[in-house]
């Protein structure tokens, strides 16, 4: 059995979105303290992406993050489809970000960003 990240690459409509690469770009945004990019099921694309952000101060909007990624030369298919701000991330017993819990809750968070 392979251990480690739940998913290192998200298959978004046939395009491969490298989770760590996008997270690193998002972490460079001045209003992002921490971030976790997860894939969630979508009937048309197979998967879409949601960036869960623990903000530094005021939470950035999706537009803020898309503008930031565009300025850094990140391809549009890697931009998050949704952005959700959280005070903190759910954690596993080992203290790692519980990405599976984020996937389960991504539809229950108010579409504010």
NUKOL-115539 format. One record per residue (C-alpha): residue number from 1; residue in three letters; x negated, y negated, z. Coordinates in Angstrom, 1 decimal. Each point is the difference from the previous one (the first is absolute). Layout:
   pos   code       px       py       pz
   NUM    ALA        X        Y        Z
...
***
This chain:
   pos   code       px       py       pz
     1    UNK      0.0      0.0      0.0
     2    UNK     -1.3     -3.5     -0.9
     3    UNK     -0.1     -2.4      2.9
     4    UNK     -0.1     -3.8     -0.1
     5    UNK      2.2     -2.6     -1.5
     6    UNK      3.6      0.9     -0.8
     7    UNK     -0.6     -1.4     -3.5
     8    UNK     -3.0     -1.7     -1.5
     9    UNK      1.7     -0.8     -3.3
    10    UNK      3.6     -0.9     -0.7
    11    UNK      1.4      1.1     -3.4
    12    UNK      2.1     -3.0     -1.0
    13    UNK      1.8      0.8     -3.3
    14    UNK     -3.1      1.9     -1.3
    15    UNK     -2.5     -2.7      1.2
    16    UNK     -2.3      0.9      2.8
    17    UNK     -0.1     -2.5      2.8
    18    UNK     -3.1      0.5      2.2
    19    UNK      1.2     -0.7      3.6
    20    UNK     -3.3     -1.0      1.5
    21    UNK     -1.0     -2.4     -2.8
    22    UNK      3.3     -1.9      0.2
    23    UNK     -0.1      0.0      3.8
    24    UNK     -3.5     -1.5     -0.1
    25    UNK      1.1     -2.8     -2.3
    26    UNK      3.0     -0.7      2.2
    27    UNK     -2.1     -0.1      3.1
    28    UNK     -2.0     -2.9     -1.6
    29    UNK      3.2     -2.2      0.2
    30    UNK     -0.3     -2.5      2.8
    31    UNK      3.4      0.8      1.4
    32    UNK     -0.5      3.8      0.1
    33    UNK     -1.3      1.5      3.2
    34    UNK      0.6      3.6     -1.0
    35    UNK      1.7      1.8     -2.9
    36    UNK      1.2      3.5     -0.9
    37    UNK      1.1      0.7     -3.6
    38    UNK      2.4      2.9     -0.4
    39    UNK      1.9      1.6     -2.8
    40    UNK      3.7      0.6      0.3
    41    UNK      2.3      2.0     -2.3
    42    UNK      1.7     -1.8     -2.9
    43    UNK      2.3      1.7     -2.5
    44    UNK     -1.3     -2.0     -3.0
    45    UNK     -3.8     -0.2      0.8
    46    UNK     -0.5      3.1      2.0
    47    UNK     -1.6     -2.2      2.7
    48    UNK     -0.2     -3.7      0.8
    49    UNK     -2.3     -1.7      2.4
    50    UNK      0.7     -1.8      3.3
    51    UNK     -2.7     -2.1      1.8
    52    UNK      0.6      0.0      3.7
    53    UNK     -1.8     -3.1      1.4
    54    UNK     -0.9     -1.0      3.5
    55    UNK     -0.3     -3.7     -0.5
    56    UNK     -2.5     -2.5      1.3
    57    UNK      2.4     -2.8      0.9
    58    UNK      2.8     -0.5     -2.4
    59    UNK      0.7      3.1     -2.1
    60    UNK     -0.9     -0.3     -3.7
    61    UNK      2.8      0.4     -2.5
    62    UNK     -0.3      2.5     -2.9
    63    UNK     -0.6     -2.9     -2.3
    64    UNK     -2.9     -1.1      2.2
    65    UNK     -1.6      3.4     -0.2
    66    UNK      0.7      0.4     -3.8
    67    UNK     -1.7     -3.3     -0.6
    68    UNK     -2.9      1.0      2.1
    69    UNK     -0.4      3.3     -1.8
    70    UNK      0.3     -1.6     -3.4
    71    UNK     -2.7     -2.6      0.9
    72    UNK     -2.2      2.9      1.0
    73    UNK      0.5      1.7     -3.4
    74    UNK      2.1      2.9      1.3
    75    UNK      2.2      1.6     -2.8
    76    UNK      3.7     -0.7      0.3
    77    UNK      1.0      3.6      0.4
    78    UNK     -2.0      0.1      3.3
    79    UNK      2.0     -2.9      1.5
    80    UNK      2.4      1.2      2.8
    81    UNK      3.6      0.3     -1.0
    82    UNK      1.1     -0.9      3.6
    83    UNK     -1.7     -1.7      2.9
    84    UNK      1.1      0.6      3.6
    85    UNK     -1.4     -1.9      3.0
    86    UNK     -0.4      1.9      3.3
    87    UNK     -1.3     -1.0      3.4
    88    UNK     -2.1      3.3      0.1
    89    UNK     -0.2      3.3     -1.8
    90    UNK      1.4      3.3      1.3
    91    UNK     -2.9      2.2      1.0
    92    UNK     -0.6      3.8      0.0
    93    UNK     -1.1      1.8      3.1
    94    UNK     -3.6     -0.5     -1.2
    95    UNK      0.5     -3.7     -0.2
    96    UNK      0.1     -0.3     -3.8
    97    UNK      2.7     -1.9     -1.9
    98    UNK      3.0      2.3     -0.4
    99    UNK      0.6     -0.5     -3.8
   100    UNK      2.8      2.6      0.0
   101    UNK      1.9     -2.0      2.6
   102    UNK     -0.5     -3.1     -2.2
   103    UNK      1.5      1.7     -3.0
   104    UNK      3.0      1.2      2.0
   105    UNK      0.7     -3.5      1.3
   106    UNK     -0.8     -2.1     -3.1
   107    UNK      3.7     -0.1     -1.0
   108    UNK      1.2     -1.0      3.4
   109    UNK     -2.0     -3.2      0.3
   110    UNK      1.8     -3.2     -1.1
   111    UNK     -1.0     -1.2     -3.4
   112    UNK     -1.3     -3.3      1.3
   113    UNK     -3.2     -0.3     -2.0
***
